[in-house]
């Protein structure tokens, strides 16, 4: 028994070194993990706020320029007269600079924000494509019913995109402010 105690005394420095080494490794991993978590959280917040600002700006442009109301009036004109009236929106994808610069980082945002952002920007691009179709219609030959259906389609996407944009703003405010 005494030899067991004496043997244990010989190994105490080794046991202490092993335990100390394990604590250093665990502590290092924990601190690195914590620092990475804090860094990603900060990047996520910055990214979310940038998206919120861009979406707010796009929604303000839609409202101030009266795009949805203009589409409704053009559609109503066709319904009332049976004659095509083009409604033109001059916008380009350059309004999506935050999205295009950060699309690869959207995955670090909290759900459902990433999904909403993809939906918002996909629909916004679809609206631009839909508006280009109106430029291609020949007023002399276009079927008024085809034009009305095209206006209905773009209006539906436009209204949903505005609703998604407002939800994005709420989600960012809820999780990142």
Buried (B, 14 or more C-beta within 10 A) or exposed (E): EEEEEEEEEEEEEEEEEEEEEEEEEEEEEEEEEEEEEEEEEEBBBEBBBBBBEBBBEBBEEBEEEEBBEEBBEBBEBBEEEEEBBBBEBEBEEEBBEBBEEBEEBBEBBBEEBBEBBBBBBEBBEBBBEBBEEBEEBEEEEBEBEEBBEBBEBBBEBBEEBBEBBEBBBEBBEEBBE
